[in-house]
């Protein structure tokens, strides 16, 4: 909470955490499988290119570590995202929304033109703010929360994408946001 760095007259109206979730739930699995296939194809391309350019008729077994390592990359990101999310705290103050883990990602309330509490395929309710977040697929909610994708449009006047993934007690969050953020 010390990372939140509250201003002198700023008040916390609500604080929460992500509810318990599985690392591989219904909303994340399709994107993970797609990323693993892309990584495998990329690794196969590298091996094929090496084989064609090296002029050898046989390949060293060590070269097959490349696709194996590349397939592990999406799994690594999934694990690190889950670890970050389990250490994440959400805050609503009278001035801003904030996601706090190792860093603080926040957006001022006046920049949010539209917001909604949406459920995903795994029945997790997430707060989504901004046009890009609201129009995105449910497999992007986690990533938007962890990475803080595109919080502000280039002119820094309007929130384009901000999220609280899998909010524990979304009814309390909704009550805290009433009158502060235009919930759709």
Beta strands, then each sheet from edge to edge (+ up, - down):
strand 1: 12-16
strand 2: 89-93
strand 3: 96-100
strand 4: 104-108
strand 5: 115-119
strand 6: 125-129
strand 7: 162-164
sheet 1: 1+ 2- 3+ 4-
sheet 2: 5+ 6- 7+
end
